[in-house]
Amino acid sequence: MVIASSGAAPAASRTRAVKVRSSSARTLVGAARTPGEATLSFIIHLMTSEATAPAPRATKRAPMMREHFFRFLEDQGITHVFGNPGTTELPIVDGINDHPSIRYVLALHEDVAVAMAMGFSRTSGRPGVVNLHVAPGLGHGLGNLYNAWRARMPILVTVGQHDTSLLLHEPILAADLAAMARPFTKWAYDVRRPDEVRTALQRAFKEVTTPPVAPVFLSFPTDVMLAPLQGELDGSVSKVSATYAAPEAVEEAAAAVASAENPIIIAGDGVGLADAWVEVAAVAEAIGAPVYTEELSTLWNFPSDHSHYAGALPNVSARMRAKFDGVDLVLFIGFTSQAPVSRHDGAGPLVPERVRVVAVHEDEWEIGKNQPVEVGLLGDVKRNTAALADALRSATRGRSAEVSERSKAVRAASAERAAQWRAKARAARQAAALSATSVAAELADALPPRSIMVDEAISNREAFVSLAKLGDPLAYFGAKGLSLGHSGGAAIGIKLGAPDRTVVCVVGDGSLMYYPQALWSAANTKVPVLFLVINNRSYRVLKVILGRWGGPWGETGALPPGLNFGEPDIDFVALASAMGVGAERVATPAELRTAIDRGLAAGAPYLLDVRLEQPDDVPAGS
């Protein structure tokens, strides 16, 4: 084969033809005189090289810089790397063969890989590690990296980068990778030299494990990872102790809270992350306050059977604002999703300005970021909340009758709310058609203790979180960022991190279709996860929001295009089967419970396509 360049340059200066002759033994590339000819020669070499397996090596290859990466994983107890491989990731992916304690979990889309790392980090108690492919692969993973950032999940995102000597030439797939990741990470860095590898890894693991935790990012050029090993292999990571509020600040916070006539508590993900249910309950009982959990939480942040539980905070502006009617003080504990609305009514702040605020959080950014706080307790949420509870017992000692009266009203309201949901469940079960409420009720009864519900039900979320029996913070998983398509991959990672717990993924049909490749990864890993698809053949959440907004606004009153899927109907049973996952369709109430039981007993991933008939004319304010 002869490839000749053309152009108007004088004959003496023209690039001469490059002759390439390929054989099974070698590829010969003619000498190149210019940078352009050198690049062309390199491409021809790649195109014409034989794709044959290398002969077995007689001697062991000398260790390379990538060994630092694996030493850190091993020393930090990390057993899984999630990814979708590409050329620049081959130095790391290939190295896994030499480290049998580390399992590579393949995803067929990068956002699924990030979701699996998110779920694994939550239940394993270790950072999730994900390996993506240069700029396009990182771009594909940004949806769930955004979710991880909003939820402050400890994941290490690694990306392969081109050989450093080629970057100036702007090769395919290249970009400023750290700049791409930086908006959604605690720290992002592009490694450039072999002597940076160990320091960068130590810093990355220090940042991803030190509260407030969040994703971190590193890119590794191929030539750096394949360079001869430099330095001692040591995966030690800095340990930073927790911080606590000063005793005088706790006393000041207690005095402010105790002085309130009608306080409420909002418990956020900081409570679940700190395993601080008991401490929050103690505060609630000390002041006679109801406890709301934050909407769009990523864990379950207060026991739903507690007599002071008031439900999840609404994610509708007017309804959220109404929860503060008559309230003179709110105690935010670990609360981060302070504006959990996708559409604002423009009627003022979600927390009225007249309401006094006291806050407990481990992240200084979350304290007073919207409303000014009277007192903010910064540091470990569990310990600071326990100290606040102790101080409140003293601060309210002379107001026991007032606290008792408030507690009585709070317990009555909580009992009434629970009774209303039981009545809704009974009515739904007696109806002729399936509904989100009937499905949620049957699922709640079918799941064994210590089950984990991965929630991406979106418009049908309220029924599932109101009826579920959630026994600990890890019993619930959601995505605070609301970038859709996270739940399938997350459920796989959650099950890999907690193999002794039952995992069910409740997902809307529209959400599952963002990344249905997750089903293949479930079959590939053989994780027994039940995927329960709430199938209304539409993006119903947009209909709900449209109705709340006062739409449709067109002359005909018709729905906007794109909200209903129409034809062809998506056959989720066939889709799951094509991915290697057992599946069945559920269309009637009589079929539901036995289908759920079959799915839970399958011992392998299983999908239920649950068909709901939900009307287009969603009432305003619903």
C-alpha positions in Angstrom: 0.0 0.0 0.0 1.3 3.5 -0.9 -0.1 6.6 0.6 1.1 9.8 -1.0 0.5 13.4 0.1 -0.6 16.1 -2.4 -0.4 19.8 -2.4 1.1 22.9 -4.1 4.4 22.9 -2.4 7.6 22.6 -4.6 8.6 19.1 -5.4 11.7 19.4 -3.3 9.7 20.1 -0.1 6.8 17.8 -0.7 6.3 15.0 1.8 7.5 11.9 0.1 5.3 8.8 -0.1 5.3 6.5 2.9 5.5 2.9 2.0 4.0 0.4 4.4 4.5 -3.3 4.1 2.7 -5.4 6.7 3.6 -9.0 7.6 2.8 -11.4 10.4 6.2 -10.6 11.9 6.5 -6.8 11.7 5.2 -3.6 10.2 7.6 -1.4 8.4 6.9 2.3 8.2 9.0 4.5 5.9 11.0 7.3 7.5 9.0 10.5 8.2 10.6 13.9 7.8 7.8 16.2 9.2 5.5 16.2 12.3 2.5 15.6 10.0 4.2 12.7 8.3 5.2 11.3 11.7 1.5 11.4 12.9 0.4 9.8 9.6 3.0 7.1 9.9 1.8 6.3 13.5 -1.8 6.0 12.3 -0.8 3.7 9.4 1.1 1.6 11.9 -2.0 1.2 14.0 -4.2 0.4 11.0 -1.9 -2.2 9.6 -0.5 -3.9 12.6 -1.6 -7.5 13.1 -4.1 -8.0 15.9 -2.5 -11.2 17.1 -2.0 -12.3 20.7 1.5 -11.7 22.0 3.7 -14.7 22.6 4.0 -15.7 26.2 6.8 -13.9 28.0 9.7 -16.0 29.4 10.5 -13.4 32.1 8.4 -11.3 34.4 8.0 -7.7 33.2 9.6 -5.1 35.4 7.0 -3.3 37.7 5.5 -0.1 36.3 4.1 3.1 37.8 0.6 1.7 37.7 1.5 -0.4 40.7 1.1 2.6 42.9 -2.6 2.8 41.9 -3.2 -0.9 42.8 -1.2 -0.6 46.1 -3.5 2.3 47.2 -6.6 0.2 46.3 -5.4 -2.8 48.1 -4.2 -0.9 51.2 -7.6 1.0 51.4 -9.5 -2.3 51.2 -11.1 -1.5 47.8 -12.2 -4.7 46.0 -14.0 -3.4 42.9 -13.2 -1.1 40.0 -16.2 -0.2 37.8 -15.6 0.9 34.2 -16.0 0.9 30.5 -12.5 0.4 29.0 -10.9 2.3 26.1 -7.4 2.5 24.7 -6.0 4.9 27.2 -7.4 2.9 30.1 -5.7 -0.3 29.1 -2.6 0.2 31.3 -4.9 0.1 34.4 -7.4 -2.5 33.1 -4.6 -4.8 32.1 -3.0 -4.4 35.5 -6.0 -5.9 37.3 -4.9 -9.3 36.0 -2.0 -9.1 38.4 -4.2 -8.2 41.4 -6.7 -10.9 42.1 -8.2 -9.2 45.1 -9.6 -6.5 42.8 -12.5 -7.2 40.5 -13.2 -5.3 37.3 -17.0 -4.8 36.8 -17.8 -4.0 33.2 -20.5 -1.5 32.3 -21.7 -1.0 28.8 -22.1 2.8 29.4 -20.0 5.1 31.5 -22.9 6.5 33.4 -23.9 3.0 34.5 -20.3 2.5 35.8 -20.5 5.7 37.8 -23.8 4.7 39.2 -22.4 1.3 40.3 -19.5 3.0 42.0 -22.0 5.3 43.8 -24.1 2.4 45.1 -21.0 0.4 46.1 -19.6 3.3 48.0 -22.8 3.6 50.0 -23.0 0.0 51.3 -19.4 -1.1 51.3 -18.2 1.8 53.5 -15.3 2.3 51.1 -14.8 4.8 48.2 -16.2 3.7 44.9 -13.6 3.6 42.2 -14.6 4.1 38.5 -12.4 4.1 35.4 -13.7 6.1 32.3 -12.4 6.6 28.8 -10.9 10.0 28.1 -13.1 13.0 27.3 -16.1 11.3 25.7 -16.2 8.7 28.4 -16.0 11.3 31.1 -18.7 13.2 29.4 -21.0 10.2 29.3 -20.5 9.8 33.1 -21.2 13.4 34.1 -24.9 12.8 34.7 -24.2 10.5 37.6 -21.1 12.3 38.6 -23.5 15.3 39.1 -25.7 13.1 41.3 -22.7 11.9 43.3 -21.6 15.5 43.8 -25.0 16.7 45.0 -25.2 13.7 47.3 -21.6 14.1 48.5 -20.8 10.4 47.7 -17.2 9.3 48.1 -16.1 8.1 44.7 -12.8 8.3 42.9 -13.2 8.9 39.2 -10.1 7.9 37.2 -9.7 8.5 33.4 -6.9 7.5 31.0 -5.2 10.3 29.1 -3.0 10.2 26.0 0.7 9.9 26.0 2.0 13.3 27.3 4.2 13.7 24.3 1.2 13.7 22.0 -1.1 16.0 23.9 0.2 19.2 22.2 -0.9 17.7 18.9 -4.5 17.7 20.0 -5.2 14.0 19.5 -8.6 12.5 19.1 -10.6 12.1 22.4 -8.4 14.5 24.3 -9.6 17.5 26.3 -8.9 19.3 29.5 -10.2 16.5 31.7 -9.7 18.0 35.1 -11.6 21.1 33.9 -14.5 18.9 32.8 -14.7 17.2 36.1 -13.9 20.1 38.4 -17.5 21.5 38.8 -18.7 18.2 40.3 -15.7 17.1 42.4 -14.0 18.1 45.6 -10.6 18.0 43.9 -9.6 17.3 40.3 -6.1 16.9 38.9 -4.4 15.7 35.6 -1.3 13.8 36.5 1.6 14.7 34.2 4.7 13.1 35.5 5.6 9.7 37.1 6.8 11.4 40.3 3.3 12.9 40.8 1.5 9.6 40.9 1.9 8.6 44.5 1.3 12.1 45.9 -1.8 12.5 43.7 -3.2 9.2 44.8 -2.6 10.0 48.5 -4.3 13.3 48.2 -7.2 11.9 46.3 -7.9 9.2 48.9 -7.4 11.7 51.7 -10.0 14.1 50.2 -12.5 11.4 49.3 -12.4 10.0 52.8 -12.3 13.2 54.9 -15.7 14.8 55.7 -17.4 16.5 54.0 -16.8 13.7 51.5 -17.4 14.2 47.8 -16.2 12.8 44.5 -12.5 13.4 43.4 -10.9 13.0 40.0 -7.6 11.9 38.6 -6.4 11.4 35.0 -3.4 9.2 34.2 -1.5 9.4 30.9 -0.6 6.1 29.3 3.1 6.8 29.3 3.1 7.7 33.0 1.3 4.5 34.1 3.6 2.3 31.9 6.8 4.0 33.0 9.2 2.1 35.2 8.3 2.1 38.8 9.7 4.9 40.9 9.5 5.2 44.6 8.4 2.8 47.4 5.0 1.2 47.1 3.0 2.6 50.0 -0.8 3.1 50.0 -0.9 5.0 53.3 -3.5 7.8 53.5 -3.7 10.8 55.8 -6.3 10.4 58.6 -8.0 13.6 59.6 -10.0 13.6 62.9 -13.6 14.9 63.1 -14.4 18.3 64.4 -16.9 19.2 67.0 -18.7 22.4 68.0 -17.5 24.3 71.0 -19.6 23.6 74.2 -20.6 27.3 74.5 -21.9 27.1 70.9 -24.0 24.1 71.8 -25.4 25.9 74.8 -26.2 28.9 72.7 -28.0 26.7 70.1 -29.9 24.9 72.9 -31.1 28.2 74.3 -32.3 29.4 70.9 -34.2 26.1 70.2 -35.7 25.9 73.7 -37.1 29.4 73.4 -39.2 28.5 70.3 -43.0 28.3 70.7 -43.5 26.0 67.7 -40.3 24.5 66.4 -39.8 21.9 63.7 -36.8 19.7 62.7 -35.7 18.8 59.2 -33.4 15.8 59.0 -31.2 15.6 55.9 -28.6 13.2 54.6 -26.1 14.3 57.1 -28.2 12.4 59.7 -28.2 9.2 57.7 -24.5 9.4 56.9 -23.7 9.9 60.6 -26.2 7.1 61.7 -27.8 9.7 64.0 -31.4 8.6 64.1 -31.3 8.1 67.9 -29.7 11.6 68.5 -32.3 13.4 66.3 -35.1 11.5 68.0 -33.7 12.6 71.4 -33.8 16.3 70.2 -37.3 15.9 68.9 -38.6 14.4 72.1 -36.8 17.0 74.2 -38.6 19.9 72.5 -41.8 18.3 71.3 -41.1 18.9 67.7 -42.1 17.1 64.5 -39.4 15.7 62.3 -39.5 16.0 58.5 -37.0 14.4 56.3 -35.5 16.2 53.3 -37.1 15.6 49.9 -34.7 14.0 47.4 -32.7 12.4 50.1 -30.1 9.7 49.3 -30.6 7.8 52.5 -33.4 7.4 55.0 -32.9 10.0 57.7 -35.4 9.3 60.4 -37.4 6.2 61.5 -40.7 6.4 59.7 -42.5 4.6 62.5 -41.3 7.1 65.2 -44.2 9.0 66.8 -42.6 12.3 65.9 -42.1 11.6 62.2 -44.1 14.0 60.0 -43.2 12.7 56.5 -40.9 14.0 53.8 -40.7 17.7 53.1 -42.8 18.4 49.9 -40.9 19.3 46.7 -43.6 21.8 45.6 -42.9 25.4 46.5 -46.3 26.2 48.0 -46.6 23.0 49.9 -43.1 23.3 51.3 -43.8 26.8 52.4 -47.0 25.8 54.0 -45.1 23.4 56.4 -43.8 26.6 58.0 -47.2 28.1 58.8 -47.1 29.0 62.5 -43.6 27.8 62.9 -41.2 30.2 64.6 -37.9 28.1 64.4 -36.5 25.4 62.2 -33.7 23.2 63.3 -31.8 21.9 60.2 -29.8 18.8 61.0 -27.6 17.5 58.1 -30.0 19.2 55.7 -28.6 19.9 52.2 -31.4 19.8 49.7 -32.8 23.2 50.7 -34.4 24.0 47.4 -35.8 20.6 46.3 -38.1 22.0 43.6 -37.8 21.8 39.8 -40.3 24.7 39.4 -40.6 27.7 41.6 -43.9 29.7 42.0 -42.1 33.0 42.6 -44.0 33.6 45.8 -41.0 34.2 48.0 -38.4 32.1 49.9 -39.2 28.4 50.6 -38.4 29.0 54.2 -40.2 32.3 55.2 -37.8 35.0 56.4 -39.6 35.3 59.8 -38.6 31.7 60.7 -35.5 31.6 62.9 -32.9 29.0 61.9 -30.4 26.8 63.9 -28.3 24.4 61.9 -26.1 21.3 62.5 -23.9 20.1 59.7 -20.4 18.8 58.9 -20.0 21.1 55.9 -19.7 24.8 56.6 -21.1 25.6 53.1 -24.5 24.1 54.1 -24.8 26.2 57.3 -26.5 29.5 56.5 -26.1 29.3 52.7 -29.6 30.6 52.1 -31.2 31.9 55.4 -28.9 33.4 58.0 -28.7 31.2 61.1 -28.7 32.3 64.7 -26.3 29.5 65.6 -24.6 26.9 63.4 -22.9 23.9 64.9 -20.1 22.8 62.6 -18.6 19.3 62.6 -19.6 15.7 63.3 -23.4 15.5 63.1 -23.9 12.6 65.4 -21.8 14.0 68.2 -23.0 17.6 67.9 -26.6 16.5 67.8 -26.1 14.3 70.9 -24.6 17.3 72.7 -27.5 19.4 71.6 -30.0 16.9 73.0 -28.2 16.8 76.3 -28.2 20.6 76.5 -31.9 20.8 75.6 -32.9 18.5 78.4 -31.5 21.1 80.8 -32.7 24.2 78.8 -36.3 22.9 78.7 -36.5 21.7 82.3 -38.8 24.6 83.3 -41.1 24.1 80.3 -42.0 20.5 80.6 -45.8 21.1 80.4 -45.4 23.1 77.2 -43.2 20.4 75.6 -45.5 17.7 76.7 -48.5 19.4 75.1 -46.6 19.9 71.8 -45.5 16.3 71.8 -49.0 15.1 72.3 -50.2 17.1 69.2 -47.2 15.9 67.2 -47.8 12.3 68.1 -51.5 12.6 67.2 -50.6 14.2 63.8 -48.1 11.5 63.1 -50.6 8.7 63.9 -53.2 10.3 61.7 -50.8 10.5 58.8 -49.9 6.9 59.2 -53.6 5.9 59.4 -54.4 7.8 56.2 -51.7 5.9 54.3 -53.0 2.6 55.6 -56.4 3.5 54.4 -55.1 4.5 51.0 -53.3 1.2 50.8 -56.4 -0.8 51.7 -58.5 1.1 49.1 -55.8 0.7 46.4 -55.6 -3.1 47.0 -59.4 -3.4 46.6 -59.4 -1.4 43.3 -59.8 -3.2 39.9 -56.6 -1.7 38.5 -53.0 -1.4 39.6 -51.8 1.9 41.1 -48.6 3.1 42.5 -50.1 2.9 46.0 -51.2 -0.8 45.6 -47.8 -1.7 44.2 -46.0 0.1 47.0 -48.2 -1.6 49.6 -47.6 -5.1 48.2 -43.9 -4.5 47.9 -43.7 -3.2 51.5 -45.3 -6.4 52.8 -43.2 -8.7 50.6 -39.8 -7.4 51.4 -37.9 -9.1 54.2 -36.2 -7.1 57.1 -33.0 -5.2 56.2 -34.0 -4.8 52.6 -32.8 -1.8 50.5 -35.1 0.1 48.2 -33.4 1.9 45.4 -35.8 4.7 44.4 -36.3 6.2 41.0 -40.1 6.2 40.9 -40.0 10.0 40.3 -43.7 11.0 40.1 -44.8 8.0 42.0 -42.2 8.3 44.8 -44.6 9.5 47.6 -46.4 6.2 47.8 -43.3 4.1 48.0 -41.5 6.1 50.7 -44.7 6.5 52.7 -45.5 2.8 52.8 -42.0 1.3 52.9 -40.7 -0.3 56.1 -37.2 1.3 56.3 -35.3 0.0 59.2 -32.0 1.9 59.0 -30.4 4.7 57.0 -29.1 2.3 54.3 -32.6 0.9 53.7 -33.2 3.7 51.1 -31.1 5.0 48.2 -32.0 7.9 45.9 -30.2 10.5 43.9 -30.3 14.1 45.1 -29.1 15.6 41.8 -32.1 14.0 40.0 -30.1 13.3 36.9 -32.2 10.4 35.7 -31.0 6.9 34.9 -29.0 6.3 38.1 -31.0 3.6 39.9 -30.2 0.5 37.8 -26.5 0.8 38.1 -26.7 2.0 41.7 -28.7 -1.1 42.7 -26.0 -3.4 41.3 -23.3 -1.6 43.2 -25.4 -1.6 46.4 -25.9 -5.3 46.1 -22.2 -5.9 45.5 -21.4 -3.9 48.6 -24.1 -5.6 50.7 -24.5 -9.1 49.4 -26.4 -10.2 52.5 -29.3 -7.7 52.0 -32.2 -7.9 49.6 -32.2 -5.1 47.0 -35.1 -3.9 44.9 -34.9 -1.2 42.3 -38.2 0.8 41.9 -37.8 2.6 38.6 -40.0 4.5 36.2 -40.1 3.3 32.6 -38.7 6.5 31.3 -35.9 6.5 33.8 -34.9 2.9 33.0 -34.7 3.8 29.3 -31.9 6.3 29.8 -29.5 3.5 30.6 -31.1 0.1 30.1 -27.6 -1.3 29.6 -27.5 -1.7 33.4 -29.6 -4.8 33.0 -26.7 -6.4 31.1 -24.4 -5.6 34.0 -26.8 -7.1 36.4 -26.8 -10.4 34.4 -23.1 -10.2 34.0 -22.4 -9.8 37.7 -25.2 -12.3 38.6 -26.5 -10.0 41.4 -30.0 -11.0 42.6 -31.7 -7.6 42.3 -35.4 -7.2 41.6 -36.1 -4.4 39.1 -39.7 -3.2 39.5 -40.6 -1.0 36.5 -43.4 1.4 37.1 -44.6 1.5 33.5 -47.0 4.3 32.6 -45.6 4.7 29.1 -44.8 8.4 29.6 -42.8 11.0 31.3 -45.5 11.5 33.9 -43.5 13.8 36.1 -43.6 16.4 33.4 -47.4 16.1 33.2 -47.5 16.6 37.0 -45.3 19.7 36.8 -47.3 21.1 33.9 -50.5 20.8 35.8 -49.0 22.4 38.9 -47.8 25.2 36.7 -51.2 25.9 35.2 -50.6 24.4 31.8 -51.0 23.4 29.1 -51.2 27.0 27.9 -51.9 26.3 24.2 -55.3 27.1 22.6 -56.2 23.5 22.2 -55.2 22.5 25.8 -53.4 19.5 24.4 -50.3 18.1 26.1 -47.0 19.2 24.6 -45.3 16.6 22.4 -42.8 14.2 23.9 -44.6 13.5 27.2 -46.2 10.3 26.1 -44.1 7.6 24.4 -46.7 6.4 21.9 -45.7 3.7 19.4 -43.9 1.5 19.4 -44.7 0.2 22.9 -41.5 -0.7 24.8 -41.5 -4.4 25.6 -39.5 -4.5 28.8 -39.8 -8.3 29.2 -38.1 -8.7 25.8 -35.6 -6.0 26.6 -34.6 -7.7 29.8 -34.5 -11.1 28.2 -32.1 -9.8 25.5 -29.8 -8.6 28.3 -29.9 -12.0 30.1 -32.4 -11.0 32.8 -35.5 -13.0 33.6 -38.7 -11.0 33.4 -42.5 -11.0 33.4 -45.3 -8.5 32.8 -47.8 -7.7 35.6 -51.1 -6.1 34.5 -53.6 -6.9 37.2 -53.7 -6.7 41.0 -54.2 -10.5 41.2 -50.8 -11.1 39.5 -48.8 -8.7 41.6 -47.9 -10.3 44.9 -47.0 -13.7 43.4 -44.8 -12.0 40.8 -43.0 -10.0 43.4 -42.4 -13.2 45.4 -41.0 -15.0 42.3 -38.7 -12.1 41.6 -37.4 -12.0 45.2 -36.8 -15.8 45.2 -35.2 -15.9 41.7 -31.6 -15.9 43.0 -30.7 -13.8 40.0 -31.6 -10.4 38.5 -35.3 -10.3 37.7 -37.5 -7.6 36.2 -41.2 -7.0 36.6 -42.9 -4.8 34.0 -45.8 -3.4 36.1 -48.3 -1.7 33.8 -50.2 1.3 35.3 -52.9 3.3 33.7 -52.4 6.9 34.9 -54.4 9.7 33.4 -53.0 12.6 31.4 -55.1 15.2 33.1 -53.1 15.4 36.3 -54.9 17.9 38.5 -53.2 21.2 39.5 -51.4 21.0 42.8 -51.3 17.2 42.8 
